Amino acid sequence: MIVLFLTSVTILACNKSQKEDQGHEVYNKTVPPVSGAESENKFDIEHIAYSTADLGNFPFLTLPKGLKEMNKPLKKSFDVCFFPMNGKMTPFEGQLYKANISAEQGQEFSQYYFEKSMEDLLKSVGAVKVFDGEITQKEYDSYNKQDTNKGEEGDMGYPGEAIKFYVIRSKEMGDIYVQYTANNAAGKLNILQSKNANN
């Protein structure tokens, strides 16, 4: 009886999952989030739909209520930033924003609030998650000396650091790469607007 019951529950769960997946072709099937550096899923930006949201001006995203830039953010009209593309830290060039994020004075930083707020905000403007995981020590060793902003504001991309990476495609603004990470004390946010997105 127990075996039959468990089998029935499993079948129902699978059917429900299949129904929930319908309507999310671009986001969940064509470009599944990559966990860590071992996935065989290869990122292809051409499979990501263009966002129709009004993104405003660079750096496009407003910090969630109760959060602020800890120090003066790193802002450059043209630079390079490394993002975990298929688990490999890959350089992209363009307008760059990097910041450490903390709670407003008198409040405590919440990792859950920061991550949930960023996820909701990014999804609301048509962003697609393409990586959610950590890079390996080997990958860090292979790229870190190439990163000219290592150790600066908002620096991320260390072994054991959980990174969430999203892409927004915009016909007006080009390709926008967003990555963030956090712990129970503070967060870090990187945004890059590609200058040659459609070349």
GUFI-359792 format. One record per residue: residue number from 0; residue in three letters; x, y, z of N, C-alpha, C, CB in turn. Coordinates in steps of 0.2 Angstrom, whole numbers. Atoms other than C-alpha are relative to their C-alpha. Glycine has a CB too. Example, Ala and Ser with C-alpha at 12.3 -4.5 7.8 and 13.67 -1.06 7.14 Angstrom:
// GUFI-359792
NODE   n res   npx   npy   npz  capx  capy  capz   cpx   cpy   cpz  cbpx  cbpy  cbpz
NODE   0 Ala     4    -6     0    62   -22    39     4     6     0    -5     0     6
NODE   1 Ser    -4    -6    -1    68    -5    36    -4     5     3     2     2    -7
***
This chain:
// GUFI-359792
NODE   n res   npx   npy   npz  capx  capy  capz   cpx   cpy   cpz  cbpx  cbpy  cbpz
NODE   0 Met     4    -6     0     0     0     0     4     6     0    -5     0     6
NODE   1 Ile    -4    -6    -1    14    12     5     3     1    -7     5    -1     5
NODE   2 Val    -3    -1     7    23     9   -12    -4     3    -5     3    -7    -2
NODE   3 Leu     4    -3     5     8    12   -22    -2     7     1    -7    -4     0
NODE   4 Phe     2    -7    -1     4    28   -13     6     4    -2    -1     1     8
NODE   5 Leu    -6    -4     2    22    34   -15     0     1    -8     6    -3     2
NODE   6 Thr     0    -1     7    21    30   -34    -5     5    -2    -1    -7    -3
NODE   7 Ser     5    -4     2     5    39   -36     2     7     1    -7    -1     4
NODE   8 Val    -2    -7    -2    12    55   -27     5     2    -5     3     0     7
NODE   9 Thr    -5    -2     4    27    54   -38    -2     2    -7     5    -6    -1
NODE  10 Ile     3    -1     6    17    53   -54    -4     7     0    -5    -6    -2
NODE  11 Leu     3    -6     0     6    67   -49     5     6     0    -4     1     7
NODE  12 Ala    -5    -6    -1    21    78   -44     4     1    -7     6    -2     5
NODE  13 Cys    -3     0     6    29    74   -61    -5     4    -5     2    -6    -3
NODE  14 Asn     5    -3     4    13    79   -70    -1     8     1    -7    -3     0
NODE  15 Lys     0    -7    -2    12    95   -60     6     4    -2    -1     1     7
NODE  16 Ser    -6    -4     2    30   100   -64     0     1    -7     6    -5     2
NODE  17 Gln     0    -1     7    28    97   -82    -5     6    -2    -3    -6    -4
NODE  18 Lys     4    -6     1    13   109   -82     2     6     2    -7    -1     3
NODE  19 Glu    -3    -6    -2    22   122   -73     5     2    -4     3    -1     8
NODE  20 Asp    -5    -2     5    36   121   -85    -2     3    -6     5    -6    -1
NODE  21 Gln     3    -2     7    25   125  -100     0     8     1    -7    -3    -1
NODE  22 Gly     0    -8     0    26   144  -104     7     3     2    -5     2     4
NODE  23 His    -6    -2    -2    44   145   -98     6    -3    -5     2    -1     7
NODE  24 Glu    -5     3     5    53   139  -114     7     3     0    -3     0    -7
NODE  25 Val    -6    -3     0    66   152  -115     4     0     6    -1     8    -2
NODE  26 Tyr    -4     0    -6    70   153   -97     2    -6     3    -4     4     5
NODE  27 Asn    -2     6    -4    70   136   -90     3    -6    -5    -6    -3     4
NODE  28 Lys    -2     6     4    73   124  -105     6     2    -5    -6    -2    -4
NODE  29 Thr    -5    -1     5    83   133  -118     7     3     4    -2     6    -5
NODE  30 Val    -6    -2    -4    95   142  -105    -1    -1     7     0     8    -1
NODE  31 Pro     1     2    -7    94   132   -89     6     3     4     0    -7     1
NODE  32 Pro    -5    -3    -5   104   140   -74     5    -6     0    -3     2     7
NODE  33 Val    -5     5    -1   121   132   -73     2     0     7     6     2    -4
NODE  34 Ser    -3     1    -7   126   125   -56     7    -2     0    -5    -5     4
NODE  35 Gly    -7     2     0   144   125   -53     4     0    -7     1    -6     3
NODE  36 Ala    -4     0     6   157   122   -66     0    -6    -5     7     2     1
NODE  37 Glu    -1     6     3   153   105   -72    -6    -1    -5     0    -5     5
NODE  38 Ser     6     1     4   137   108   -82     2    -1    -7    -5     5     1
NODE  39 Glu    -1     1     7   136   102  -100    -4     5    -4    -1    -7    -3
NODE  40 Asn     4    -5     3   123   116  -104     4     6    -2    -6     2     4
NODE  41 Lys    -4    -6     2   132   129  -115    -5     6    -1     3    -2    -7
NODE  42 Phe     3    -6     0   126   147  -114     0     2    -7     3     5     5
NODE  43 Asp     0    -3     6   120   155  -130    -5     6     1    -3    -5    -6
NODE  44 Ile     4    -6    -1   114   173  -129    -6     1    -5     4     6     0
NODE  45 Glu     5     0     5   104   171  -145    -6    -4     2     3    -3    -6
NODE  46 His     6     3    -3    92   160  -135    -4     3     5     2    -7     2
NODE  47 Ile     4    -4    -5    87   173  -123    -4     6    -4     6     4     4
NODE  48 Ala     5    -5     3    72   184  -127     2     7     2    -7    -2     2
NODE  49 Tyr    -1    -7    -2    74   203  -128    -5     2     5    -1     4    -6
NODE  50 Ser     4    -3    -5    67   212  -113    -4     6    -3     4     2     6
NODE  51 Thr     4    -6     3    53   225  -117    -1     5     6    -7    -3    -2
NODE  52 Ala     1    -4    -5    55   233  -100     4     7    -1     3    -3     7
NODE  53 Asp    -4    -7     0    60   252   -98     5    -1     5    -5     6     1
NODE  54 Leu    -5     2    -5    77   249   -90     3     7     3     6    -3    -4
NODE  55 Gly    -3    -6    -2    81   268   -88     7     1    -2    -1     0     8
NODE  56 Asn    -7    -1     2    99   273   -87     5    -4     4     2     8     2
NODE  57 Phe    -5     4    -3   115   264   -82     1     2     7     6     0    -4
NODE  58 Pro     0     7     0   117   255   -70    -7    -4     0     4    -3     6
NODE  59 Phe     7     3     1    98   251   -73    -3    -2     6     1    -5    -4
NODE  60 Leu     4     3    -6    94   243   -56     1     5     6     3    -6     2
NODE  61 Thr     0    -3    -6    89   252   -40     0    -4     6    -7     5     0
NODE  62 Leu     0     4    -6    94   245   -24    -6    -1     4     6     2     5
NODE  63 Pro     6     1    -4    81   237   -13    -1     5     6    -1    -7     2
NODE  64 Lys     1    -5    -6    73   248     1     4    -3     6    -7     0     1
NODE  65 Gly    -3     1    -6    84   248    16     7    -2    -1    -3    -6     3
NODE  66 Leu    -6     2     1   100   244     7     4     6    -3     1    -6    -5
NODE  67 Lys    -3    -6     3   114   256     1     7    -3    -2     1     5     5
NODE  68 Glu    -6     1     2   131   256    -7     5     1     6     3     4    -6
NODE  69 Met    -4    -1    -6   144   253     7     5     6    -1     4    -7     1
NODE  70 Asn    -5    -5     2   157   264    -1    -1     3    -7     8    -3     1
NODE  71 Lys     0    -3     7   160   274   -17     0    -6    -5     5     5    -1
NODE  72 Pro    -1     6     5   156   261   -31     5     1    -5    -7    -1    -3
NODE  73 Leu    -5     0     6   168   257   -45    -4     1    -6     5    -6     0
NODE  74 Lys     4    -1     6   161   265   -60     5     2    -6    -5     6     1
NODE  75 Lys    -4    -1     6   170   265   -77    -4     0    -7     6    -5     0
NODE  76 Ser     4     0     6   164   270   -94     2    -5    -5     2     7    -4
NODE  77 Phe    -2     6     4   174   256  -102     5    -4     4     2     2    -7
NODE  78 Asp    -4     5    -4   182   241   -93    -2    -7    -1     0     2     8
NODE  79 Val     2     8     0   182   222   -91    -2    -2     6     6    -3    -3
NODE  80 Cys     2     4    -6   173   211   -79    -1    -7    -2    -7     4     2
NODE  81 Phe     0     8     1   173   192   -77    -6    -2     3     6    -3     3
NODE  82 Phe     6     3    -2   157   183   -76     0    -8    -1    -6     3    -4
NODE  83 Pro     0     7     0   154   164   -73    -4    -3    -6    -2    -3     6
NODE  84 Met     3     3     6   149   158   -91     1    -7     0     2     4    -6
NODE  85 Asn    -1     7     0   146   140   -90     5    -3     5     2    -3    -7
NODE  86 Gly    -4     1    -5   156   140   -74     7     2    -1     0    -8     1
NODE  87 Lys    -6    -3     2   171   148   -83     0     7     1     3    -3    -7
NODE  88 Met     0    -8    -1   175   166   -78     3     3    -7     5     2     6
NODE  89 Thr    -1    -2     7   174   174   -95     0     8     0    -6    -2    -4
NODE  90 Pro    -1    -8     0   179   193   -98    -5     3    -5     7     2    -2
NODE  91 Phe     4    -4     4   166   205  -105     2     7     1    -8    -1     1
NODE  92 Glu    -2    -7     0   170   223  -110    -7     4     0     4     1    -6
NODE  93 Gly     6    -5     1   158   238  -108     0     5     6    -6    -4     0
NODE  94 Gln     1    -5    -6   152   251   -95    -1    -4     6    -6     5    -2
NODE  95 Leu     0     5    -6   155   244   -78    -2     4     7     7    -3     1
NODE  96 Tyr     1    -2    -6   148   246   -61     1    -6     5    -8     3     1
NODE  97 Lys    -1     5    -5   154   237   -45    -1     3     7     7    -4    -1
NODE  98 Ala     2    -3    -7   148   240   -27     0    -6     5    -6     4    -1
NODE  99 Asn     2     4    -6   148   232   -10    -6     3     3     6     1     5
NODE 100 Ile     6    -2    -2   131   233    -3    -1    -2     8    -6    -4    -4
NODE 101 Ser     1     1    -8   126   235    16    -7     3     1     5     4     4
NODE 102 Ala     6    -2    -2   111   239    26     0     8     2    -3    -4     6
NODE 103 Glu     1    -7    -2   105   257    29     2     0     8    -7     3    -1
NODE 104 Gln    -2    -1    -7   111   264    46    -6    -1     4     3     7     1
NODE 105 Gly     5     2    -4   102   257    60    -4    -7    -1    -5     5     1
NODE 106 Gln     3     6     2    97   241    51     5    -5    -1    -4     1    -7
NODE 107 Glu    -5     5     1   105   224    50    -1    -3    -7    -1    -6     5
NODE 108 Phe     1     3     7   109   216    33    -3    -7     0     7     0    -3
NODE 109 Ser     3     7     0    99   201    28     2    -3    -7    -8     1     0
NODE 110 Gln    -2     3     6   107   190    15    -7    -2    -4     4    -6     1
NODE 111 Tyr     7     3     3    89   182    11    -3     6    -3    -4    -3     5
NODE 112 Tyr     4    -5     3    81   199     8     4     3    -6     0     6     6
NODE 113 Phe    -3    -2     6    95   205    -3     0    -4    -6     8     1     2
NODE 114 Glu     1     5     6    95   189   -14    -7     0    -3     3    -6     2
NODE 115 Lys     7     1     3    76   188   -15    -2     6    -3    -4    -1     6
NODE 116 Ser     2    -7     3    74   207   -19     4     0    -7     2     5     5
NODE 117 Met    -3    -1     7    87   206   -33    -3    -5    -5     8    -2     1
NODE 118 Glu     3     5     5    80   190   -40    -7     3    -3    -1    -7     4
NODE 119 Asp     7    -3     2    62   198   -40     1     6    -5    -4     2     6
NODE 120 Leu    -1    -6     5    69   214   -48     2    -2    -7     5     5     4
NODE 121 Leu    -3     3     6    79   205   -61    -6    -3    -5     6    -4     1
NODE 122 Lys     6     3     4    64   194   -66    -5     5    -3    -3    -5     4
NODE 123 Ser     5    -5     2    53   209   -67     2     4    -6    -2     5     5
NODE 124 Val    -2    -4     6    63   217   -81     3    -5    -5     6     4     2
NODE 125 Gly    -1     4     5    65   201   -91     7    -3     0    -1     3    -6
NODE 126 Ala    -6     3     0    82   195   -85     0    -8     1     4     3     7
NODE 127 Val     0     7     0    87   177   -87     6    -3     4     0    -3    -7
NODE 128 Lys    -5     3    -4    97   167   -74     4    -5    -4    -2    -3     7
NODE 129 Val    -4     5     3   112   158   -82     5    -4     4     3     4    -6
NODE 130 Phe    -5     4    -5   123   153   -67    -3     1     7     7     3    -2
NODE 131 Asp     2     0    -7   119   149   -49     5    -5     3    -7    -1     1
NODE 132 Gly    -5     4    -3   134   142   -40     7     3     1     1    -6    -5
NODE 133 Glu    -6    -2    -2   152   142   -36     5    -2    -5     2    -3     7
NODE 134 Ile    -5     2     4   168   142   -46     5    -4     4     4     6    -4
NODE 135 Thr    -5     4    -3   182   130   -43     7     4     2     2    -6    -4
NODE 136 Gln    -6    -3    -1   199   134   -36     5     0    -6     4    -4     6
NODE 137 Lys    -4     0     6   207   129   -52    -2     5    -5    -1    -7    -4
NODE 138 Glu     2    -5     5   196   141   -62     2     7     3    -8     0     0
NODE 139 Tyr    -2    -6    -3   200   155   -49     7     1    -2    -1     0     7
NODE 140 Asp    -7    -1     2   219   152   -52     1     1    -7     3    -7     2
NODE 141 Ser    -1    -1     7   217   152   -71    -2     7    -2    -4    -5    -4
NODE 142 Tyr     2    -6     3   209   169   -72     2     6     5    -8     0    -1
NODE 143 Asn     0    -6    -5   212   180   -56     5     5    -2     1    -2     7
NODE 144 Lys    -5    -5     1   228   188   -62    -2     4    -6     7    -3    -1
NODE 145 Gln     2    -4     6   219   194   -78    -5     5     2    -3    -5    -5
NODE 146 Asp     5    -5    -2   206   204   -68     4     6     3    -4    -4     5
NODE 147 Thr    -4    -6    -2   213   221   -67    -4     4     6     0     5    -6
NODE 148 Asn     3    -3    -5   200   226   -54    -1    -5     6    -7     2    -2
NODE 149 Lys     0     4    -5   204   212   -42     1     4     7     5    -6    -1
NODE 150 Gly    -1    -4    -6   202   218   -24    -3     7     1     7     1     1
NODE 151 Glu     4    -6     0   192   233   -29    -7    -1     3     0     3    -7
NODE 152 Glu     7     0    -2   174   238   -24    -4    -6    -3    -3     7     0
NODE 153 Gly     4     5     3   162   224   -27     3    -6    -3    -4     3    -5
NODE 154 Asp    -4     6     3   175   211   -31    -3    -6     2     7     1     1
NODE 155 Met     3     7    -1   168   193   -33     4    -4    -4    -7     0     0
NODE 156 Gly    -3     5     4   173   177   -41     5    -4     4     3     3    -6
NODE 157 Tyr    -5     3    -4   182   168   -27    -3    -7     1     1     3     7
NODE 158 Pro     2     7    -2   181   149   -23    -4     0     6     6    -5     0
NODE 159 Gly     4     0    -5   167   145   -12    -5     5     1     4    -1     7
NODE 160 Glu     4    -6     0   158   161   -16    -6    -2    -4     3     6    -2
NODE 161 Ala     6     1     4   140   158   -22    -2     6    -4    -6    -2     5
NODE 162 Ile     1    -6     4   137   169   -37    -6    -2    -4     6     1    -5
NODE 163 Lys     6     0     5   120   172   -46     1     5    -5    -6     2     4
NODE 164 Phe    -1    -4     6   122   178   -64    -6     0    -4     7    -3    -3
NODE 165 Tyr     5    -1     5   109   185   -75     2     4    -6    -6     4     4
NODE 166 Val    -1    -4     6   108   192   -92    -7     3    -2     3    -4    -6
NODE 167 Ile     6    -3     3    96   205   -99     2     2    -7    -2     7     4
NODE 168 Arg    -1    -2     7    95   208  -118    -5     5    -1    -1    -6    -5
NODE 169 Ser     5    -6     2    88   225  -124     2     2    -7     1     5     6
NODE 170 Lys    -2    -3     7    87   231  -142     3     7     1    -6    -1    -4
NODE 171 Glu    -2    -7    -1    90   249  -135     6     0     4    -6     4     3
NODE 172 Met    -6    -1    -4   103   246  -122     5    -6    -1    -2    -1     7
NODE 173 Gly    -5     6     1   112   230  -128     0    -5     5     7     3     0
NODE 174 Asp     0     6    -5   117   215  -117     2     3     6     4    -6    -3
NODE 175 Ile    -1    -2    -6   117   218   -99     2    -6     5    -5     5     3
NODE 176 Tyr    -2     6    -4   126   206   -87     0     3     7     8    -2    -2
NODE 177 Val     1    -1    -7   122   206   -69     2    -6     5    -7     3     2
NODE 178 Gln    -2     5    -5   130   196   -55     0     3     7     7    -4    -2
NODE 179 Tyr    -1    -3    -7   129   197   -36     1    -6     4    -7     3     2
NODE 180 Thr    -2     5    -5   134   187   -21    -1     3     7     7    -3     0
NODE 181 Ala     1    -3    -7   131   189    -2     1    -5     5    -8     3     1
NODE 182 Asn    -1     5    -6   134   182    15    -5     4     5     7    -1     3
NODE 183 Asn     4    -3    -5   126   187    32     2     7     2    -1    -5     6
NODE 184 Ala    -3    -7    -2   136   203    33    -1     5    -5     7     0     2
NODE 185 Ala     0    -5     5   135   211    16    -1    -3    -7     6     5     0
NODE 186 Gly     1     3     7   132   209    -3     5     3    -4    -7     1    -2
NODE 187 Lys    -4    -3     6   141   213   -19    -4    -1    -6     7    -4    -1
NODE 188 Leu     4     0     6   134   218   -35     4     3    -6    -6     5     1
NODE 189 Asn    -4    -2     6   142   219   -53    -5     1    -6     6    -5    -2
NODE 190 Ile     4    -1     6   133   226   -68     5     3    -6    -6     6     1
NODE 191 Leu    -4    -2     6   141   228   -86    -5     0    -6     6    -5    -1
NODE 192 Gln     4    -1     6   133   235  -101     4    -1    -6    -4     7     0
NODE 193 Ser    -5     2     5   141   227  -116    -1     6    -6    -2    -7    -3
NODE 194 Lys     0    -5     5   146   240  -129    -1    -3    -7     7     4     0
NODE 195 Asn     0     3     7   147   228  -144    -5    -6     1     7    -2    -2
NODE 196 Ala     4     6    -1   132   217  -139    -3    -3    -6    -6     2     4
NODE 197 Asn     3     3     6   125   215  -156     4    -1    -6    -6     4    -2
NODE 198 Asn    -5     1     5   141   213  -166     1    -7    -1     6     4     2
***
